[in-house]
Amino acid sequence: MSDLPHENDQPDPLDSFEEIIEAETTRDPDLAVIEAGSRTLRTQGGQPQGDVPARPEDPEVDKALREVEAELATRWGETKLEPSVSRIAALMDVLGDPQRSYPSIHITGTNGKTSTARMIESLLGAFDLRTGRYTSPHVQSITERISLDGAPVSAERFIETYQDIKPYIEMVDAAQEYRLSFFEVLTGMAYAAFADAPVDVAVVEVGMGGSWDATNVIDADVAVVTPIGLDHTDRLGETTAEIAGEKAGVIKQDATVILAQQPVDAAQVLLKKAVEVNATVAREGLEFGVVARQVAVGGQLMTLRGLGGEYPEVYLPLHGAHQAHNAAVALAAVEAFFGVGAQRAEPLDIDTVRKAFAAVTSPGRLEVVRRSPTVVLDAAHNPAGAEVTAEAVREAFDFTRLIGVVGASADKNVRGLLEAFEPIFAEVVVTQNSSHRAMDADELAAIAVEVFGDERVQVEPRLPDALEAAITLAEEEGEFAGGGVLVTGSVITVGEARLLLGKG
């Protein structure tokens, strides 16, 4: 990806975009037939977001929230699934189909969904729309999952929403073979909260897959597919094509589909689905994309090519090329929502777009939480996510010695994750978080030794001890040297580290 040129030597941005197209569109010839059958979206011619909430200060509210969390914990967890939308559909029916009372943007993919959702939310809010955002998993507080007007709902509102729909949940539980799961109940709460607000538009991230995900009772006008990689292979398929088949379920009749750059086999599946339902398609690297970007203080400065034209000098306070690509996808999604490239040719107001992107936050995504030494948190939990994180660290941080703290889930491709980080970690401290899904620290260490060698691996089963050990190792570089710590491997590990380091 090229840097932004000096003002006195600025090439034609259209030339730059043509170079992107030429470089990034080596495609299987069979795709030409599929693409010929789909309508392609082409043009003629923020709100500030809340951070991660802490526990409620009021003891009574905190007690009530814990009681709701305890009740939710008695249900199937997010990794135990019965692939069907029958239960959530039944809940929506008895609630009066609240999800049909507002338009929505539905986001699926393997990596980048939450950051993209937050960018979309910020853009819509900057254009004076009231937004509801539903994302998962949470970093620290369960209330993060449901946001209104760019900030997580209050604990009081979360509790009230649960209590309001609890009788209907129990009614559906009694009529179904299996009770509603943890994720299904939260999805019902989100859709009900959005209708009650009411919101102008909902931004909804799938939990897993697409076709049978609980969120898929909406008929979104805009479907977004972020990059697809190998994750949840036991549920979604062993290849990116099989996984794309599940995720294509969010593409509805006559919708607009915003596709991030995809593996060829995944793109083929997604485009075929678009043809089948007469969906309009916009593809990164063709109809929209990142023209140029350069590292800036606290983030990056970008020129984006949208469906309506160029958007120069857009500042994004997030690190990494992957976040620039997420920004391009988010911009195209919002353009499509407003009809840019279809009903209207002119781009969105550039000052509003700049304001929205400058206000974006994404906790736990290359988030700096401490200095001297610098401690960075990133929720990468699969090899694809780890690779883009490692590349972003190389670009955005000038570490001379980086210590990794890794706590991963047992059901993930941990070897692939560690291999992606091996080139940037001088040493790694392996640990485990408090989740029942966490890989045992000693088991993780055995894999880490095979990847890093025995001398570069330290085992600290307790996360507080792992953080202390890593910071001590980084401090060996000296106060004014370039030592740092990257905590990664799981959203849960990052959330617990964030609390330990005084955030939230």
C-alpha positions as CSV (number, residue, x, y, z in Angstrom):
1,M,0.0,0.0,0.0
2,S,1.5,3.3,-1.1
3,D,2.0,6.3,1.2
4,L,0.3,9.6,0.6
5,P,2.6,11.6,-1.7
6,H,3.9,15.1,-1.0
7,E,1.5,17.9,-2.1
8,N,3.9,19.1,-4.8
9,D,4.2,15.6,-6.3
10,Q,0.6,14.4,-6.1
11,P,-0.5,11.9,-8.8
12,D,-4.0,11.7,-10.2
13,P,-5.9,9.7,-7.6
14,L,-7.8,7.9,-10.3
15,D,-4.5,6.6,-11.6
16,S,-3.7,5.3,-8.1
17,F,-7.1,3.6,-7.9
18,E,-6.5,2.0,-11.3
19,E,-3.2,0.6,-10.0
20,I,-5.1,-0.9,-7.0
21,I,-7.5,-2.5,-9.4
22,E,-4.7,-3.9,-11.5
23,A,-2.8,-5.2,-8.5
24,E,-5.7,-6.7,-6.6
25,T,-8.0,-8.3,-9.1
26,T,-6.3,-11.5,-10.3
27,R,-9.4,-13.6,-10.5
28,D,-10.5,-17.1,-11.4
29,P,-11.9,-16.9,-15.0
30,D,-15.1,-18.6,-13.8
31,L,-15.8,-15.5,-11.8
32,A,-16.4,-13.5,-14.9
33,V,-19.6,-15.4,-15.7
34,I,-20.9,-14.9,-12.2
35,E,-20.0,-11.2,-12.1
36,A,-21.7,-10.7,-15.5
37,G,-24.9,-11.9,-13.9
38,S,-24.8,-9.5,-11.0
39,R,-25.7,-5.9,-10.9
40,T,-22.6,-3.9,-10.0
41,L,-22.9,-0.8,-7.9
42,R,-21.0,2.1,-9.6
43,T,-21.4,5.8,-9.4
44,Q,-22.1,8.1,-12.4
45,G,-19.9,10.9,-12.9
46,G,-20.1,10.9,14.2
47,Q,-20.8,10.8,16.6
48,P,-18.3,10.3,19.5
49,Q,-18.5,6.7,20.8
50,G,-18.5,5.5,24.4
51,D,-15.6,3.5,25.8
52,V,-15.9,0.2,27.6
53,P,-18.2,0.7,30.7
54,A,-17.2,-0.2,34.2
55,R,-19.3,-2.0,36.7
56,P,-22.3,0.1,38.0
57,E,-21.3,2.3,40.9
58,D,-24.7,1.8,42.6
59,P,-24.6,-1.4,44.6
60,E,-28.2,-2.2,43.9
61,V,-27.9,-1.8,40.2
62,D,-24.7,-3.8,40.2
63,K,-26.5,-6.6,42.1
64,A,-29.4,-6.5,39.7
65,L,-27.0,-6.7,36.7
66,R,-25.2,-9.6,38.2
67,E,-28.5,-11.4,38.7
68,V,-29.3,-11.0,35.0
69,E,-25.8,-12.2,34.0
70,A,-26.3,-15.2,36.3
71,E,-29.6,-16.1,34.6
72,L,-28.1,-15.7,31.2
73,A,-25.2,-17.9,32.2
74,T,-27.6,-20.8,32.8
75,R,-28.3,-20.9,29.1
76,W,-26.3,-22.5,26.3
77,G,-23.1,-20.6,25.8
78,E,-22.0,-19.0,22.5
79,T,-20.0,-22.1,21.4
80,K,-22.9,-24.5,21.9
81,L,-25.2,-24.2,18.9
82,E,-28.2,-25.8,17.3
83,P,-28.1,-24.4,13.8
84,S,-31.5,-23.0,13.4
85,V,-33.3,-19.6,13.6
86,S,-36.6,-21.2,14.8
87,R,-36.3,-20.2,18.4
88,I,-35.2,-16.6,17.8
89,A,-38.0,-16.3,15.1
90,A,-40.5,-17.5,17.7
91,L,-39.3,-14.9,20.1
92,M,-39.5,-12.2,17.5
93,D,-43.1,-13.3,16.7
94,V,-44.3,-13.0,20.3
95,L,-42.6,-9.7,20.6
96,G,-44.3,-8.3,17.5
97,D,-41.3,-8.5,15.2
98,P,-39.4,-5.5,16.6
99,Q,-36.6,-6.1,14.1
100,R,-38.8,-5.0,11.3
101,S,-39.5,-1.6,12.7
102,Y,-36.2,-0.1,11.4
103,P,-33.8,-0.6,8.5
104,S,-30.5,-2.4,9.2
105,I,-27.0,-3.0,8.0
106,H,-25.9,-6.6,8.6
107,I,-22.2,-7.5,9.0
108,T,-20.6,-10.9,8.6
109,G,-17.1,-12.1,7.9
110,T,-14.2,-13.6,9.9
111,N,-12.2,-10.6,11.1
112,G,-12.8,-6.9,11.4
113,K,-16.6,-7.1,12.0
114,T,-16.7,-5.1,15.3
115,S,-14.3,-2.3,14.1
116,T,-16.3,-2.0,10.9
117,A,-19.5,-1.9,12.8
118,R,-18.2,0.9,15.0
119,M,-17.1,2.9,12.0
120,I,-20.5,2.5,10.3
121,E,-22.2,3.5,13.5
122,S,-20.0,6.6,13.7
123,L,-20.7,7.6,10.1
124,L,-24.4,7.2,10.4
125,G,-24.5,9.2,13.7
126,A,-22.5,12.0,12.1
127,F,-25.3,12.3,9.5
128,D,-27.8,12.8,12.4
129,L,-29.3,9.3,12.4
130,R,-30.1,7.6,15.7
131,T,-28.2,4.3,15.7
132,G,-28.4,1.0,17.4
133,R,-25.4,-1.3,17.3
134,Y,-25.2,-5.0,18.3
135,T,-21.8,-6.6,18.4
136,S,-20.1,-9.5,20.1
137,P,-18.3,-10.7,22.1
138,H,-17.8,-8.0,24.7
139,V,-14.4,-6.9,26.0
140,Q,-15.3,-6.2,29.6
141,S,-19.0,-5.6,30.2
142,I,-22.0,-7.5,28.7
143,T,-23.7,-4.1,28.2
144,E,-21.2,-3.3,25.5
145,R,-23.0,-5.6,23.1
146,I,-26.0,-3.3,22.8
147,S,-25.3,0.4,22.0
148,L,-27.6,3.3,21.3
149,D,-26.4,6.6,19.9
150,G,-22.8,5.4,19.8
151,A,-22.5,4.3,23.5
152,P,-23.3,1.1,25.4
153,V,-26.7,1.1,27.0
154,S,-26.7,1.8,30.7
155,A,-26.8,-1.1,33.1
156,E,-30.3,0.1,34.2
157,R,-31.5,0.0,30.6
158,F,-30.0,-3.4,30.0
159,I,-31.7,-4.8,33.1
160,E,-35.0,-3.2,32.2
161,T,-34.9,-4.6,28.7
162,Y,-34.2,-8.1,30.0
163,Q,-37.0,-7.9,32.5
164,D,-39.4,-6.6,29.9
165,I,-39.0,-9.5,27.5
166,K,-38.3,-12.2,30.2
167,P,-42.0,-13.4,30.2
168,Y,-41.8,-13.9,26.4
169,I,-38.5,-15.7,26.7
170,E,-40.0,-18.1,29.1
171,M,-43.1,-18.6,26.9
172,V,-40.8,-19.5,23.9
173,D,-38.6,-21.7,26.1
174,A,-41.7,-23.7,27.1
175,A,-42.8,-24.3,23.5
176,Q,-39.4,-25.2,22.0
177,E,-37.3,-28.4,22.1
178,Y,-34.4,-26.4,23.4
179,R,-34.4,-23.2,25.5
180,L,-33.2,-20.0,23.9
181,S,-29.4,-19.7,24.1
182,F,-27.4,-16.9,25.7
183,F,-26.8,-15.3,22.3
184,E,-30.4,-15.7,21.2
185,V,-31.7,-13.9,24.3
186,L,-29.2,-11.1,23.9
187,T,-30.2,-10.8,20.2
188,G,-33.8,-10.5,21.2
189,M,-32.9,-7.9,23.8
190,A,-31.0,-5.8,21.2
191,Y,-33.8,-5.9,18.7
192,A,-36.4,-5.0,21.3
193,A,-34.2,-2.1,22.7
194,F,-33.7,-0.7,19.2
195,A,-37.4,-0.7,18.5
196,D,-38.1,0.9,21.9
197,A,-35.6,3.7,21.5
198,P,-36.5,3.9,18.6
199,V,-33.5,3.9,16.3
200,D,-33.3,5.1,12.7
201,V,-31.0,2.3,11.7
202,A,-29.5,-0.8,13.3
203,V,-25.9,-1.9,12.7
204,V,-25.8,-5.7,13.5
205,E,-22.8,-8.0,13.6
206,V,-23.4,-11.7,13.3
207,G,-22.3,-14.0,16.1
208,M,-21.2,-16.9,13.9
209,G,-21.7,-17.7,10.3
210,G,-24.8,-16.1,8.8
211,S,-27.5,-18.4,7.5
212,W,-28.5,-19.8,10.9
213,D,-27.1,-17.1,13.1
214,A,-29.6,-15.6,15.6
215,T,-29.2,-12.2,14.1
216,N,-30.4,-13.4,10.7
217,V,-34.1,-12.7,11.4
218,I,-33.5,-9.3,9.9
219,D,-33.8,-8.5,6.2
220,A,-31.0,-5.9,5.9
221,D,-31.0,-3.4,3.1
222,V,-27.2,-3.5,3.1
223,A,-25.1,-6.7,3.8
224,V,-21.4,-6.3,4.5
225,V,-18.9,-9.2,4.3
226,T,-15.5,-8.4,5.9
227,P,-12.5,-10.7,5.0
228,I,-13.3,-14.4,5.3
229,G,-10.6,-16.7,6.7
230,L,-10.5,-20.1,8.5
231,D,-12.2,-19.9,11.9
232,H,-14.9,-22.0,13.6
233,T,-14.1,-24.6,11.0
234,D,-16.0,-27.3,13.1
235,R,-19.2,-25.3,12.6
236,L,-18.8,-23.4,9.3
237,G,-16.6,-25.6,7.1
238,E,-13.0,-26.5,6.4
239,T,-12.5,-24.2,3.4
240,T,-13.1,-20.5,2.9
241,A,-15.6,-21.4,0.2
242,E,-17.6,-23.5,2.7
243,I,-17.4,-20.8,5.3
244,A,-18.5,-18.2,2.7
245,G,-21.5,-20.4,1.9
246,E,-22.7,-20.0,5.5
247,K,-21.9,-16.3,5.7
248,A,-23.7,-15.6,2.4
249,G,-27.0,-16.2,4.3
250,V,-27.1,-12.6,5.3
251,I,-27.5,-11.5,1.6
252,K,-31.2,-11.0,1.1
253,Q,-33.4,-10.4,-2.0
254,D,-32.6,-7.1,-3.8
255,A,-30.2,-6.0,-1.1
256,T,-26.9,-4.2,-1.6
257,V,-23.7,-6.2,-0.8
258,I,-20.5,-4.6,0.2
259,L,-17.6,-7.1,-0.2
260,A,-14.2,-6.6,1.3
261,Q,-11.3,-8.3,-0.4
262,Q,-11.9,-12.1,-0.3
263,P,-10.1,-15.3,-1.2
264,V,-11.2,-16.2,-4.8
265,D,-13.2,-19.3,-3.7
266,A,-15.1,-17.2,-1.1
267,A,-15.7,-14.4,-3.6
268,Q,-17.1,-16.9,-6.0
269,V,-19.6,-18.2,-3.5
270,L,-20.7,-14.8,-2.4
271,L,-21.2,-13.5,-5.9
272,K,-23.2,-16.5,-6.9
273,K,-25.5,-15.8,-4.0
274,A,-25.8,-12.2,-5.0
275,V,-26.9,-13.3,-8.5
276,E,-29.5,-15.7,-7.1
277,V,-31.2,-13.0,-5.0
278,N,-30.7,-10.1,-7.5
279,A,-28.5,-8.2,-5.1
280,T,-26.4,-5.3,-6.1
281,V,-22.6,-5.7,-5.4
282,A,-19.8,-3.4,-4.6
283,R,-16.3,-4.9,-4.3
284,E,-13.2,-3.6,-2.6
285,G,-10.5,-2.9,-5.2
286,L,-13.1,-2.4,-7.9
287,E,-16.0,-0.1,-7.0
288,F,-14.3,1.2,-3.8
289,G,-11.0,0.9,-1.9
290,V,-8.1,2.5,-0.2
291,V,-6.2,4.8,-2.6
292,A,-3.4,5.8,-0.2
293,R,-2.5,5.9,3.5
294,Q,0.3,7.0,5.7
295,V,1.1,6.6,9.4
296,A,0.1,9.5,11.5
297,V,0.3,10.3,15.2
298,G,-2.1,8.0,17.0
299,G,-3.4,6.4,13.8
300,Q,-3.3,7.0,10.0
301,L,-4.2,9.5,7.3
302,M,-6.1,7.9,4.4
303,T,-7.5,8.7,0.9
304,L,-10.5,6.5,0.3
305,R,-12.2,5.8,-2.9
306,G,-16.0,5.5,-2.3
307,L,-18.9,4.7,-4.5
308,G,-19.4,8.5,-5.0
309,G,-15.8,9.5,-5.5
310,E,-12.6,10.4,-3.6
311,Y,-12.5,11.2,0.1
312,P,-9.0,12.7,0.8
313,E,-7.3,13.5,4.1
314,V,-9.4,11.3,6.3
315,Y,-7.8,10.7,9.7
316,L,-8.5,7.4,11.5
317,P,-7.3,7.0,15.1
318,L,-6.6,3.3,14.6
319,H,-3.5,1.5,13.5
320,G,-2.9,-0.9,10.7
321,A,-3.6,-1.4,7.0
322,H,-6.5,-3.7,8.0
323,Q,-8.3,-0.8,9.7
324,A,-7.9,1.3,6.6
325,H,-9.6,-1.5,4.6
326,N,-12.3,-1.7,7.3
327,A,-12.8,2.0,6.9
328,A,-13.2,1.7,3.1
329,V,-15.8,-1.0,3.6
330,A,-17.7,1.0,6.3
331,L,-17.7,4.1,4.0
332,A,-19.1,2.1,1.1
333,A,-21.8,0.5,3.3
334,V,-23.0,3.9,4.5
335,E,-22.9,5.3,1.0
336,A,-25.0,2.4,-0.2
337,F,-27.4,2.9,2.7
338,F,-27.9,6.5,1.6
339,G,-28.2,5.5,-2.1
340,V,-24.9,6.8,-3.4
341,G,-24.1,5.0,-6.6
342,A,-27.7,4.1,-7.2
343,Q,-30.2,6.9,-6.6
344,R,-27.6,9.7,-6.3
345,A,-24.2,10.3,-7.8
346,E,-22.6,12.8,-5.5
347,P,-20.4,11.7,-2.6
348,L,-21.2,12.1,1.1
349,D,-20.2,15.4,2.7
350,I,-16.4,15.1,3.2
351,D,-16.3,17.2,6.4
352,T,-18.9,15.0,8.0
353,V,-17.1,11.9,6.9
354,R,-13.8,13.2,8.3
355,K,-15.5,14.1,11.6
356,A,-17.0,10.6,11.9
357,F,-13.8,8.7,11.2
358,A,-11.8,10.9,13.6
359,A,-14.2,10.0,16.4
360,V,-14.0,6.2,15.9
361,T,-12.8,4.0,18.8
362,S,-12.3,0.2,18.9
363,P,-11.3,-1.0,22.4
364,G,-9.0,-3.9,22.4
365,R,-7.8,-3.4,18.8
366,L,-4.2,-2.3,19.0
367,E,-5.2,-0.2,22.0
368,V,-2.4,1.4,24.0
369,V,-3.2,1.2,27.7
370,R,0.1,2.0,29.3
371,R,3.4,3.8,28.6
372,S,7.0,3.1,29.9
373,P,6.9,0.4,28.8
374,T,4.2,0.6,26.2
375,V,1.5,-2.0,26.7
376,V,-0.8,-2.7,23.7
377,L,-3.9,-4.9,23.7
378,D,-5.2,-6.7,20.6
379,A,-8.0,-9.2,20.4
380,A,-6.6,-11.3,17.5
381,H,-7.6,-14.9,18.1
382,N,-7.0,-16.6,14.8
383,P,-4.0,-16.8,12.4
384,A,-5.5,-14.3,9.9
385,G,-6.1,-11.8,12.6
386,A,-2.7,-12.3,14.1
387,E,-1.0,-11.8,10.8
388,V,-2.6,-8.4,10.2
389,T,-1.9,-7.4,13.8
390,A,1.7,-8.3,13.5
391,E,2.0,-6.3,10.3
392,A,0.3,-3.3,12.0
393,V,2.7,-3.5,15.0
394,R,5.7,-3.4,12.6
395,E,4.3,-0.3,10.9
396,A,2.9,1.7,13.8
397,F,5.3,1.0,16.7
398,D,9.1,1.3,16.9
399,F,9.7,-1.5,19.3
400,T,13.3,-2.7,19.7
401,R,12.1,-5.6,21.9
402,L,8.5,-6.8,22.1
403,I,7.2,-9.3,24.6
404,G,4.1,-11.2,23.9
405,V,1.5,-12.2,26.5
406,V,-0.8,-14.9,24.9
407,G,-3.8,-16.5,26.4
408,A,-6.0,-18.3,23.9
409,S,-9.1,-20.4,23.7
410,A,-8.7,-24.2,23.4
411,D,-10.9,-24.4,20.3
412,K,-8.7,-22.1,18.2
413,N,-5.8,-22.7,15.8
414,V,-3.3,-21.7,18.5
415,R,-0.2,-22.9,16.5
416,G,-1.1,-20.7,13.6
417,L,-1.7,-17.8,15.9
418,L,1.7,-18.2,17.6
419,E,3.5,-18.7,14.2
420,A,2.0,-15.4,13.0
421,F,3.4,-13.6,16.1
422,E,6.8,-15.4,16.2
423,P,8.7,-12.9,14.0
424,I,7.8,-9.9,16.1
425,F,8.0,-11.4,19.7
426,A,11.5,-11.5,21.3
427,E,9.9,-13.6,24.0
428,V,6.4,-14.8,24.8
429,V,4.7,-15.3,28.2
430,V,1.9,-17.8,27.9
431,T,-1.0,-17.7,30.3
432,Q,-4.7,-18.4,30.5
433,N,-7.8,-16.3,31.1
434,S,-10.7,-17.1,33.4
435,S,-13.0,-18.6,30.8
436,H,-13.9,-22.3,30.8
437,R,-12.9,-22.2,27.1
438,A,-9.3,-21.1,27.9
439,M,-6.4,-23.4,26.8
440,D,-4.4,-24.7,29.8
441,A,-1.2,-22.6,30.1
442,D,1.0,-25.6,30.2
443,E,-0.6,-27.0,27.0
444,L,-0.2,-23.7,25.3
445,A,3.4,-23.5,26.5
446,A,4.1,-26.9,24.9
447,I,3.0,-25.5,21.5
448,A,4.8,-22.2,22.1
449,V,8.1,-24.1,22.7
450,E,7.8,-25.8,19.4
451,V,7.3,-22.5,17.7
452,F,9.6,-20.2,19.6
453,G,12.1,-22.5,21.2
454,D,12.4,-23.2,25.0
455,E,14.5,-20.1,25.8
456,R,11.9,-17.7,24.5
457,V,8.9,-19.1,26.4
458,Q,7.9,-18.3,29.9
459,V,4.8,-19.8,31.6
460,E,2.6,-17.8,34.0
461,P,-0.8,-19.5,34.5
462,R,-2.2,-16.4,36.3
463,L,-2.8,-13.4,34.0
464,P,-1.7,-10.8,36.6
465,D,1.6,-12.7,37.0
466,A,2.0,-12.9,33.2
467,L,1.5,-9.2,32.8
468,E,4.0,-8.4,35.5
469,A,6.6,-10.8,34.0
470,A,6.2,-9.3,30.5
471,I,6.5,-5.8,31.7
472,T,9.6,-6.7,33.7
473,L,11.2,-8.3,30.6
474,A,10.3,-5.2,28.5
475,E,11.8,-2.9,31.1
476,E,15.2,-4.6,30.6
477,E,15.5,-2.4,27.6
478,G,15.7,0.6,29.8
479,E,13.4,3.6,30.4
480,F,14.2,5.3,27.1
481,A,14.6,2.3,25.0
482,G,11.9,0.6,22.8
483,G,10.6,-2.2,24.9
484,G,6.9,-3.1,24.7
485,V,4.3,-5.7,25.5
486,L,1.5,-7.0,23.3
487,V,-1.3,-8.8,25.1
488,T,-3.3,-10.9,22.7
489,G,-4.9,-14.3,21.8
490,S,-8.5,-13.8,22.9
491,V,-11.1,-11.1,23.5
492,I,-11.4,-12.4,27.0
493,T,-7.7,-12.2,27.7
494,V,-7.6,-8.7,26.4
495,G,-10.7,-7.7,28.5
496,E,-9.2,-9.1,31.7
497,A,-5.9,-7.4,31.0
498,R,-7.6,-4.2,30.4
499,L,-9.2,-4.3,33.8
500,L,-6.0,-5.3,35.5
501,L,-4.2,-2.3,33.8
502,G,-6.8,0.1,35.1
503,K,-9.0,0.7,32.1
504,G,-12.7,0.5,32.9
